[in-house]
Amino acid sequence: MKFTALFVFIFALIAIVLCTEAPPVLGAKKCTWGPAYWCDSKENAEECGAVEHCQSKVWNKST
């Protein structure tokens, strides 16, 4: 009986480990790269929801 309970416990533990997703890799989503990525192009800004920011803070600035 103890062997069966131990087997079930080990099997459940292995199943939990195998079914758990790995944490996302830092920086995998390009929109987390910040304004340097967002404001590089209009497409990037639209993808990241940063068009207003890029227009007011980056694109309209004089160099």
Secondary structure, 3 states (H helix, E strand, C coil): CHHHHHHHHHHHHHHHHHHCCCCCCCCCCHHHHCHHHHCCCHHHHHHHCCHHHHHHHHHCCCC
